[in-house]
Amino acid sequence: MKARLKSSGFLKRIFHIETAERNYEIIYEGGNIGYESVHVNGLLVVKKRGLLWMTPTFDFMIGSLPARIAVSFWPWLSIQSLWLTIGDKVVYTEGSDPKATFFRFS
């Protein structure tokens, strides 16, 4: 399995994932008013509302594999860390482990 960050922006990350099954595009969007979302190949797979709308984890499927995005934020609402896990493998890390960060908002 291969994963790469395709693009990033304010509270948004786009990933290209290659698995044995097929290729996927995963989009995390945290900048929506009042909610965050994850899309896989253009389809909405998770939409969450939370305290101040920031929520720490998003569980979804990529084909037959379970996936999780774990994210934490700075108080000024920029991404502090973001980890993408597919199956039991962490395929992308940005910042330190989100579970260990202080500013999680939930």
N, CA, C and O atoms as CSV, one atom per row, in Angstrom:
chain,resi,resn,atom,element,x,y,z
A,1,MET,N,N,0.844,-1.171,0.000
A,1,MET,CA,C,0.000,0.000,0.000
A,1,MET,C,C,0.894,1.240,0.000
A,1,MET,O,O,1.903,1.302,0.701
A,2,LYS,N,N,0.495,2.218,-0.802
A,2,LYS,CA,C,1.221,3.484,-0.860
A,2,LYS,C,C,0.248,4.619,-0.575
A,2,LYS,O,O,-0.910,4.578,-0.990
A,3,ALA,N,N,0.724,5.621,0.129
A,3,ALA,CA,C,-0.091,6.800,0.424
A,3,ALA,C,C,0.779,8.035,0.263
A,3,ALA,O,O,1.950,8.049,0.643
A,4,ARG,N,N,0.182,9.064,-0.306
A,4,ARG,CA,C,0.917,10.331,-0.407
A,4,ARG,C,C,-0.065,11.484,-0.263
A,4,ARG,O,O,-1.237,11.381,-0.626
A,5,LEU,N,N,0.444,12.577,0.273
A,5,LEU,CA,C,-0.341,13.796,0.364
A,5,LEU,C,C,-0.358,14.435,-1.010
A,5,LEU,O,O,0.686,14.795,-1.555
A,6,LYS,N,N,-1.543,14.571,-1.561
A,6,LYS,CA,C,-1.695,15.144,-2.900
A,6,LYS,C,C,-1.753,16.659,-2.834
A,6,LYS,O,O,-1.172,17.346,-3.674
A,7,SER,N,N,-2.455,17.182,-1.834
A,7,SER,CA,C,-2.507,18.630,-1.650
A,7,SER,C,C,-2.982,18.953,-0.249
A,7,SER,O,O,-3.624,18.135,0.410
A,8,SER,N,N,-2.656,20.162,0.199
A,8,SER,CA,C,-3.089,20.608,1.521
A,8,SER,C,C,-3.471,22.073,1.468
A,8,SER,O,O,-2.954,22.845,0.660
A,9,GLY,N,N,-4.379,22.431,2.338
A,9,GLY,CA,C,-4.831,23.805,2.453
A,9,GLY,C,C,-5.305,24.038,3.871
A,9,GLY,O,O,-5.136,23.176,4.733
A,10,PHE,N,N,-5.888,25.176,4.118
A,10,PHE,CA,C,-6.385,25.503,5.453
A,10,PHE,C,C,-7.439,24.470,5.853
A,10,PHE,O,O,-8.515,24.417,5.258
A,11,LEU,N,N,-7.131,23.651,6.859
A,11,LEU,CA,C,-8.035,22.628,7.385
A,11,LEU,C,C,-8.511,21.644,6.326
A,11,LEU,O,O,-9.622,21.122,6.418
A,12,LYS,N,N,-7.677,21.387,5.318
A,12,LYS,CA,C,-8.034,20.442,4.265
A,12,LYS,C,C,-6.796,19.670,3.832
A,12,LYS,O,O,-5.721,20.240,3.645
A,13,ARG,N,N,-6.970,18.356,3.676
A,13,ARG,CA,C,-5.899,17.511,3.174
A,13,ARG,C,C,-6.493,16.556,2.140
A,13,ARG,O,O,-7.583,16.022,2.339
A,14,ILE,N,N,-5.773,16.343,1.034
A,14,ILE,CA,C,-6.191,15.408,-0.001
A,14,ILE,C,C,-5.075,14.370,-0.155
A,14,ILE,O,O,-3.911,14.717,-0.353
A,15,PHE,N,N,-5.453,13.098,-0.062
A,15,PHE,CA,C,-4.503,11.994,-0.129
A,15,PHE,C,C,-4.780,11.122,-1.345
A,15,PHE,O,O,-5.931,10.936,-1.741
A,16,HIS,N,N,-3.717,10.592,-1.929
A,16,HIS,CA,C,-3.828,9.572,-2.978
A,16,HIS,C,C,-3.350,8.274,-2.350
A,16,HIS,O,O,-2.237,8.198,-1.830
A,17,ILE,N,N,-4.204,7.243,-2.402
A,17,ILE,CA,C,-3.912,5.962,-1.779
A,17,ILE,C,C,-3.930,4.880,-2.853
A,17,ILE,O,O,-4.863,4.809,-3.652
A,18,GLU,N,N,-2.897,4.038,-2.872
A,18,GLU,CA,C,-2.855,2.882,-3.762
A,18,GLU,C,C,-2.904,1.622,-2.910
A,18,GLU,O,O,-2.029,1.404,-2.072
A,19,THR,N,N,-3.929,0.787,-3.121
A,19,THR,CA,C,-4.037,-0.492,-2.421
A,19,THR,C,C,-4.022,-1.602,-3.457
A,19,THR,O,O,-4.027,-1.339,-4.659
A,20,ALA,N,N,-4.005,-2.846,-2.986
A,20,ALA,CA,C,-4.067,-3.993,-3.893
A,20,ALA,C,C,-5.399,-4.015,-4.634
A,20,ALA,O,O,-5.468,-4.506,-5.761
A,21,GLU,N,N,-6.470,-3.483,-4.010
A,21,GLU,CA,C,-7.793,-3.469,-4.629
A,21,GLU,C,C,-7.898,-2.432,-5.738
A,21,GLU,O,O,-8.353,-2.734,-6.841
A,22,ARG,N,N,-7.470,-1.197,-5.435
A,22,ARG,CA,C,-7.583,-0.095,-6.394
A,22,ARG,C,C,-6.981,1.173,-5.796
A,22,ARG,O,O,-6.445,1.139,-4.688
A,23,ASN,N,N,-7.062,2.282,-6.513
A,23,ASN,CA,C,-6.587,3.578,-6.035
A,23,ASN,C,C,-7.757,4.362,-5.465
A,23,ASN,O,O,-8.900,4.219,-5.900
A,24,TYR,N,N,-7.441,5.197,-4.477
A,24,TYR,CA,C,-8.466,5.999,-3.814
A,24,TYR,C,C,-7.976,7.428,-3.629
A,24,TYR,O,O,-6.775,7.682,-3.525
A,25,GLU,N,N,-8.919,8.348,-3.590
A,25,GLU,CA,C,-8.641,9.723,-3.185
A,25,GLU,C,C,-9.450,9.974,-1.916
A,25,GLU,O,O,-10.671,9.816,-1.899
A,26,ILE,N,N,-8.751,10.365,-0.864
A,26,ILE,CA,C,-9.399,10.675,0.412
A,26,ILE,C,C,-9.251,12.169,0.650
A,26,ILE,O,O,-8.156,12.724,0.554
A,27,ILE,N,N,-10.366,12.808,0.961
A,27,ILE,CA,C,-10.347,14.242,1.257
A,27,ILE,C,C,-10.870,14.453,2.670
A,27,ILE,O,O,-11.992,14.059,2.989
A,28,TYR,N,N,-10.048,15.079,3.519
A,28,TYR,CA,C,-10.479,15.520,4.841
A,28,TYR,C,C,-10.730,17.018,4.740
A,28,TYR,O,O,-9.859,17.769,4.301
A,29,GLU,N,N,-11.921,17.454,5.147
A,29,GLU,CA,C,-12.253,18.878,5.148
A,29,GLU,C,C,-12.721,19.282,6.541
A,29,GLU,O,O,-13.770,18.841,7.009
A,30,GLY,N,N,-11.932,20.123,7.191
A,30,GLY,CA,C,-12.284,20.594,8.521
A,30,GLY,C,C,-12.756,22.030,8.542
A,30,GLY,O,O,-13.133,22.537,9.598
A,31,GLY,N,N,-12.746,22.698,7.403
A,31,GLY,CA,C,-13.078,24.113,7.361
A,31,GLY,C,C,-14.523,24.426,7.040
A,31,GLY,O,O,-14.860,25.585,6.798
A,32,ASN,N,N,-15.390,23.416,7.032
A,32,ASN,CA,C,-16.805,23.671,6.776
A,32,ASN,C,C,-17.437,24.327,8.001
A,32,ASN,O,O,-17.024,24.048,9.127
A,33,ILE,N,N,-18.410,25.175,7.805
A,33,ILE,CA,C,-19.060,25.864,8.916
A,33,ILE,C,C,-19.869,24.861,9.731
A,33,ILE,O,O,-20.901,24.368,9.275
A,34,GLY,N,N,-19.390,24.561,10.948
A,34,GLY,CA,C,-20.136,23.714,11.869
A,34,GLY,C,C,-19.926,22.226,11.745
A,34,GLY,O,O,-20.500,21.475,12.534
A,35,TYR,N,N,-19.136,21.757,10.801
A,35,TYR,CA,C,-18.904,20.313,10.691
A,35,TYR,C,C,-17.607,20.028,9.946
A,35,TYR,O,O,-17.036,20.898,9.288
A,36,GLU,N,N,-17.161,18.782,10.072
A,36,GLU,CA,C,-16.012,18.272,9.333
A,36,GLU,C,C,-16.480,17.085,8.516
A,36,GLU,O,O,-17.488,16.461,8.845
A,37,SER,N,N,-15.752,16.765,7.447
A,37,SER,CA,C,-16.175,15.643,6.614
A,37,SER,C,C,-14.977,14.935,6.000
A,37,SER,O,O,-13.881,15.485,5.892
A,38,VAL,N,N,-15.236,13.676,5.597
A,38,VAL,CA,C,-14.269,12.875,4.866
A,38,VAL,C,C,-14.982,12.323,3.636
A,38,VAL,O,O,-16.095,11.804,3.724
A,39,HIS,N,N,-14.325,12.444,2.503
A,39,HIS,CA,C,-14.837,11.898,1.240
A,39,HIS,C,C,-13.852,10.855,0.724
A,39,HIS,O,O,-12.640,11.032,0.845
A,40,VAL,N,N,-14.359,9.786,0.157
A,40,VAL,CA,C,-13.535,8.780,-0.514
A,40,VAL,C,C,-14.025,8.690,-1.949
A,40,VAL,O,O,-15.183,8.365,-2.209
A,41,ASN,N,N,-13.127,8.981,-2.868
A,41,ASN,CA,C,-13.452,8.991,-4.300
A,41,ASN,C,C,-14.713,9.805,-4.591
A,41,ASN,O,O,-15.560,9.390,-5.383
A,42,GLY,N,N,-14.829,10.952,-3.951
A,42,GLY,CA,C,-15.941,11.867,-4.202
A,42,GLY,C,C,-17.205,11.590,-3.421
A,42,GLY,O,O,-18.144,12.384,-3.479
A,43,LEU,N,N,-17.261,10.491,-2.693
A,43,LEU,CA,C,-18.455,10.159,-1.914
A,43,LEU,C,C,-18.255,10.511,-0.443
A,43,LEU,O,O,-17.226,10.175,0.145
A,44,LEU,N,N,-19.230,11.181,0.145
A,44,LEU,CA,C,-19.184,11.513,1.564
A,44,LEU,C,C,-19.284,10.230,2.378
A,44,LEU,O,O,-20.254,9.485,2.240
A,45,VAL,N,N,-18.286,9.962,3.231
A,45,VAL,CA,C,-18.303,8.755,4.056
A,45,VAL,C,C,-18.436,9.062,5.547
A,45,VAL,O,O,-18.883,8.209,6.313
A,46,VAL,N,N,-18.054,10.267,5.965
A,46,VAL,CA,C,-18.198,10.681,7.366
A,46,VAL,C,C,-18.470,12.175,7.400
A,46,VAL,O,O,-17.818,12.958,6.709
A,47,LYS,N,N,-19.446,12.556,8.217
A,47,LYS,CA,C,-19.719,13.974,8.467
A,47,LYS,C,C,-20.010,14.097,9.958
A,47,LYS,O,O,-20.921,13.445,10.469
A,48,LYS,N,N,-19.235,14.935,10.664
A,48,LYS,CA,C,-19.376,15.047,12.115
A,48,LYS,C,C,-19.490,16.495,12.546
A,48,LYS,O,O,-18.876,17.400,11.981
A,49,ARG,N,N,-20.300,16.669,13.569
A,49,ARG,CA,C,-20.372,17.937,14.292
A,49,ARG,C,C,-19.828,17.685,15.683
A,49,ARG,O,O,-20.027,16.605,16.238
A,50,GLY,N,N,-19.150,18.657,16.249
A,50,GLY,CA,C,-18.602,18.502,17.592
A,50,GLY,C,C,-18.526,19.841,18.285
A,50,GLY,O,O,-18.914,20.865,17.724
A,51,LEU,N,N,-18.022,19.833,19.513
A,51,LEU,CA,C,-17.809,21.055,20.261
A,51,LEU,C,C,-16.930,21.971,19.419
A,51,LEU,O,O,-15.812,21.604,19.057
A,52,LEU,N,N,-17.430,23.147,19.110
A,52,LEU,CA,C,-16.735,24.077,18.207
A,52,LEU,C,C,-16.478,23.445,16.846
A,52,LEU,O,O,-15.626,23.916,16.092
A,53,TRP,N,N,-17.195,22.405,16.536
A,53,TRP,CA,C,-17.207,21.586,15.341
A,53,TRP,C,C,-15.977,20.700,15.145
A,53,TRP,O,O,-15.981,19.862,14.243
A,54,MET,N,N,-14.929,20.850,15.951
A,54,MET,CA,C,-13.726,20.047,15.770
A,54,MET,C,C,-13.853,18.721,16.507
A,54,MET,O,O,-14.058,18.706,17.721
A,55,THR,N,N,-13.733,17.610,15.791
A,55,THR,CA,C,-13.798,16.285,16.382
A,55,THR,C,C,-12.497,15.545,16.102
A,55,THR,O,O,-11.869,15.782,15.070
A,56,PRO,N,N,-12.075,14.651,17.000
A,56,PRO,CA,C,-10.724,14.091,16.875
A,56,PRO,C,C,-10.542,12.901,15.951
A,56,PRO,O,O,-9.439,12.711,15.439
A,57,THR,N,N,-11.570,12.084,15.707
A,57,THR,CA,C,-11.356,10.896,14.890
A,57,THR,C,C,-12.507,10.675,13.916
A,57,THR,O,O,-13.656,11.029,14.179
A,58,PHE,N,N,-12.156,10.081,12.789
A,58,PHE,CA,C,-13.110,9.769,11.731
A,58,PHE,C,C,-12.833,8.346,11.270
A,58,PHE,O,O,-11.767,8.070,10.721
A,59,ASP,N,N,-13.777,7.446,11.486
A,59,ASP,CA,C,-13.639,6.054,11.090
A,59,ASP,C,C,-14.482,5.803,9.846
A,59,ASP,O,O,-15.636,6.225,9.774
A,60,PHE,N,N,-13.903,5.116,8.871
A,60,PHE,CA,C,-14.589,4.854,7.611
A,60,PHE,C,C,-13.913,3.667,6.932
A,60,PHE,O,O,-12.937,3.125,7.450
A,61,MET,N,N,-14.423,3.270,5.794
A,61,MET,CA,C,-13.860,2.145,5.053
A,61,MET,C,C,-13.262,2.638,3.741
A,61,MET,O,O,-13.784,3.552,3.104
A,62,ILE,N,N,-12.151,2.010,3.352
A,62,ILE,CA,C,-11.559,2.192,2.032
A,62,ILE,C,C,-11.604,0.813,1.390
A,62,ILE,O,O,-10.755,-0.032,1.674
A,63,GLY,N,N,-12.571,0.585,0.544
A,63,GLY,CA,C,-12.785,-0.761,0.020
A,63,GLY,C,C,-13.126,-1.689,1.169
A,63,GLY,O,O,-14.099,-1.454,1.884
A,64,SER,N,N,-12.337,-2.743,1.358
A,64,SER,CA,C,-12.577,-3.684,2.449
A,64,SER,C,C,-11.734,-3.385,3.683
A,64,SER,O,O,-11.768,-4.142,4.653
A,65,LEU,N,N,-10.978,-2.287,3.656
A,65,LEU,CA,C,-10.076,-1.955,4.760
A,65,LEU,C,C,-10.655,-0.854,5.657
A,65,LEU,O,O,-11.159,0.152,5.156
A,66,PRO,N,N,-10.585,-1.041,6.982
A,66,PRO,CA,C,-10.985,0.046,7.878
A,66,PRO,C,C,-9.930,1.147,7.837
A,66,PRO,O,O,-8.735,0.882,7.713
A,67,ALA,N,N,-10.398,2.378,7.943
A,67,ALA,CA,C,-9.482,3.526,7.919
A,67,ALA,C,C,-9.875,4.502,9.019
A,67,ALA,O,O,-11.024,4.534,9.460
A,68,ARG,N,N,-8.907,5.295,9.454
A,68,ARG,CA,C,-9.157,6.309,10.485
A,68,ARG,C,C,-8.290,7.527,10.222
A,68,ARG,O,O,-7.101,7.407,9.926
A,69,ILE,N,N,-8.889,8.682,10.333
A,69,ILE,CA,C,-8.153,9.944,10.377
A,69,ILE,C,C,-8.270,10.457,11.790
A,69,ILE,O,O,-9.373,10.625,12.309
A,70,ALA,N,N,-7.121,10.707,12.422
A,70,ALA,CA,C,-7.070,11.292,13.759
A,70,ALA,C,C,-6.429,12.661,13.613
A,70,ALA,O,O,-5.355,12.797,13.026
A,71,VAL,N,N,-7.092,13.671,14.151
A,71,VAL,CA,C,-6.638,15.046,13.931
A,71,VAL,C,C,-6.750,15.850,15.225
A,71,VAL,O,O,-7.653,15.623,16.031
A,72,SER,N,N,-5.838,16.778,15.413
A,72,SER,CA,C,-5.921,17.727,16.524
A,72,SER,C,C,-5.597,19.117,15.988
A,72,SER,O,O,-4.996,19.268,14.924
A,73,PHE,N,N,-6.007,20.118,16.741
A,73,PHE,CA,C,-5.941,21.502,16.259
A,73,PHE,C,C,-5.269,22.406,17.279
A,73,PHE,O,O,-5.315,22.155,18.483
A,74,TRP,N,N,-4.645,23.461,16.776
A,74,TRP,CA,C,-4.136,24.523,17.622
A,74,TRP,C,C,-5.316,25.415,18.031
A,74,TRP,O,O,-6.350,25.403,17.363
A,75,PRO,N,N,-5.178,26.181,19.108
A,75,PRO,CA,C,-6.293,27.059,19.525
A,75,PRO,C,C,-6.688,28.070,18.442
A,75,PRO,O,O,-7.829,28.532,18.429
A,76,TRP,N,N,-5.784,28.416,17.550
A,76,TRP,CA,C,-6.106,29.365,16.474
A,76,TRP,C,C,-6.680,28.638,15.252
A,76,TRP,O,O,-6.727,29.198,14.157
A,77,LEU,N,N,-7.118,27.380,15.449
A,77,LEU,CA,C,-7.847,26.593,14.457
A,77,LEU,C,C,-7.054,26.285,13.191
A,77,LEU,O,O,-7.551,26.437,12.075
A,78,SER,N,N,-5.833,25.855,13.386
A,78,SER,CA,C,-5.083,25.247,12.288
A,78,SER,C,C,-4.721,23.830,12.739
A,78,SER,O,O,-4.723,23.537,13.935
A,79,ILE,N,N,-4.416,22.965,11.795
A,79,ILE,CA,C,-4.133,21.582,12.128
A,79,ILE,C,C,-2.815,21.475,12.884
A,79,ILE,O,O,-1.778,21.946,12.418
A,80,GLN,N,N,-2.871,20.856,14.043
A,80,GLN,CA,C,-1.683,20.592,14.850
A,80,GLN,C,C,-1.072,19.256,14.447
A,80,GLN,O,O,0.147,19.136,14.325
A,81,SER,N,N,-1.911,18.267,14.243
A,81,SER,CA,C,-1.438,16.962,13.795
A,81,SER,C,C,-2.576,16.230,13.088
A,81,SER,O,O,-3.755,16.449,13.368
A,82,LEU,N,N,-2.187,15.361,12.170
A,82,LEU,CA,C,-3.155,14.544,11.442
A,82,LEU,C,C,-2.471,13.241,11.069
A,82,LEU,O,O,-1.406,13.244,10.452
A,83,TRP,N,N,-3.090,12.125,11.446
A,83,TRP,CA,C,-2.573,10.795,11.120
A,83,TRP,C,C,-3.645,10.048,10.362
A,83,TRP,O,O,-4.819,10.089,10.729
A,84,LEU,N,N,-3.239,9.361,9.297
A,84,LEU,CA,C,-4.136,8.519,8.520
A,84,LEU,C,C,-3.688,7.073,8.695
A,84,LEU,O,O,-2.541,6.727,8.412
A,85,THR,N,N,-4.612,6.230,9.167
A,85,THR,CA,C,-4.344,4.815,9.365
A,85,THR,C,C,-5.273,4.015,8.459
A,85,THR,O,O,-6.474,4.278,8.406
A,86,ILE,N,N,-4.720,3.051,7.756
A,86,ILE,CA,C,-5.512,2.146,6.915
A,86,ILE,C,C,-5.165,0.732,7.340
A,86,ILE,O,O,-3.995,0.348,7.360
A,87,GLY,N,N,-6.197,-0.048,7.682
A,87,GLY,CA,C,-5.947,-1.356,8.273
A,87,GLY,C,C,-5.254,-1.150,9.598
A,87,GLY,O,O,-5.748,-0.400,10.440
A,88,ASP,N,N,-4.132,-1.789,9.804
A,88,ASP,CA,C,-3.372,-1.598,11.042
A,88,ASP,C,C,-2.085,-0.806,10.795
A,88,ASP,O,O,-1.178,-0.814,11.627
A,89,LYS,N,N,-2.011,-0.124,9.650
A,89,LYS,CA,C,-0.786,0.580,9.267
A,89,LYS,C,C,-1.019,2.095,9.203
A,89,LYS,O,O,-1.944,2.559,8.536
A,90,VAL,N,N,-0.176,2.855,9.899
A,90,VAL,CA,C,-0.199,4.311,9.783
A,90,VAL,C,C,0.481,4.658,8.467
A,90,VAL,O,O,1.668,4.385,8.285
A,91,VAL,N,N,-0.275,5.263,7.543
A,91,VAL,CA,C,0.260,5.520,6.202
A,91,VAL,C,C,0.643,6.983,5.987
A,91,VAL,O,O,1.328,7.306,5.016
A,92,TYR,N,N,0.206,7.872,6.886
A,92,TYR,CA,C,0.570,9.287,6.766
A,92,TYR,C,C,0.591,9.906,8.150
A,92,TYR,O,O,-0.318,9.675,8.946
A,93,THR,N,N,1.613,10.687,8.445
A,93,THR,CA,C,1.688,11.425,9.709
A,93,THR,C,C,2.068,12.867,9.438
A,93,THR,O,O,2.906,13.172,8.590
A,94,GLU,N,N,1.438,13.715,10.168
A,94,GLU,CA,C,1.744,15.155,10.133
A,94,GLU,C,C,1.678,15.614,11.581
A,94,GLU,O,O,0.607,15.594,12.189
A,95,GLY,N,N,2.796,16.023,12.134
A,95,GLY,CA,C,2.832,16.396,13.542
A,95,GLY,C,C,2.947,15.169,14.432
A,95,GLY,O,O,3.152,14.051,13.957
A,96,SER,N,N,2.810,15.402,15.738
A,96,SER,CA,C,2.921,14.302,16.698
A,96,SER,C,C,1.609,13.532,16.773
A,96,SER,O,O,0.607,13.948,16.191
A,97,ASP,N,N,1.614,12.421,17.481
A,97,ASP,CA,C,0.431,11.578,17.631
A,97,ASP,C,C,-0.731,12.417,18.166
A,97,ASP,O,O,-0.618,12.983,19.254
A,98,PRO,N,N,-1.850,12.512,17.430
A,98,PRO,CA,C,-2.982,13.340,17.879
A,98,PRO,C,C,-3.532,12.934,19.236
A,98,PRO,O,O,-4.091,13.776,19.940
A,99,LYS,N,N,-3.392,11.672,19.626
A,99,LYS,CA,C,-3.885,11.238,20.938
A,99,LYS,C,C,-3.061,11.842,22.061
A,99,LYS,O,O,-3.529,11.921,23.197
A,100,ALA,N,N,-1.836,12.272,21.759
A,100,ALA,CA,C,-0.954,12.807,22.787
A,100,ALA,C,C,-0.937,14.332,22.849
A,100,ALA,O,O,-0.243,14.906,23.688
A,101,THR,N,N,-1.679,14.987,21.985
A,101,THR,CA,C,-1.650,16.437,21.946
A,101,THR,C,C,-2.672,17.033,22.903
A,101,THR,O,O,-3.675,16.401,23.237
A,102,PHE,N,N,-2.408,18.238,23.330
A,102,PHE,CA,C,-3.239,18.885,24.338
A,102,PHE,C,C,-4.517,19.488,23.746
A,102,PHE,O,O,-5.584,19.367,24.349
A,103,PHE,N,N,-4.433,20.107,22.627
A,103,PHE,CA,C,-5.573,20.849,22.070
A,103,PHE,C,C,-6.400,19.956,21.151
A,103,PHE,O,O,-6.189,19.934,19.938
A,104,ARG,N,N,-7.350,19.215,21.741
A,104,ARG,CA,C,-8.154,18.296,20.951
A,104,ARG,C,C,-9.600,18.752,20.812
A,104,ARG,O,O,-10.293,18.264,19.919
A,105,PHE,N,N,-10.079,19.640,21.625
A,105,PHE,CA,C,-11.433,20.199,21.550
A,105,PHE,C,C,-12.548,19.182,21.761
A,105,PHE,O,O,-13.700,19.483,21.447
A,106,SER,N,N,-12.257,17.997,22.277
A,106,SER,CA,C,-13.359,17.080,22.593
A,106,SER,C,C,-12.889,16.015,23.547
A,106,SER,O,O,-13.669,15.146,23.935
